[in-house]
């Protein structure tokens, strides 16, 4: 199971690293009493959005993950989807934005296309 989330700093001095550390520590502490294995892996992947990527498109990509995996028919049907901000709730109530591809998938797709082109010659 993976956790995907979109976070927006509330001020210029917001610190994603501190936020993730605090979140992981707090949730792991609660989880530790219930399981004999760690809740989180040591590292995590982050991606800082550029203006052209648009938070709405990224949010919809994340909300559609359970749909793509066949866990539900609509994103709002997935028990663990949601947003805790006014902006997130507005986005979630809107129509899905155009498809966004994470940078790591985009790179893999380009490499796959190049492999296909080389194989076709």
Secondary structure, 3 states (H helix, E strand, C coil): CCCCCCCCCCCCCCCHHHHHHHHHHHHHHHHHCCCCCCCCCCCCCCCCCCHHHCHHHHHHHHHHHHHHCCCCCCHHHCCCCCCCCHHHHHHHCCCCCCCCCCHHHHHHHHHHHHHHHHHHC
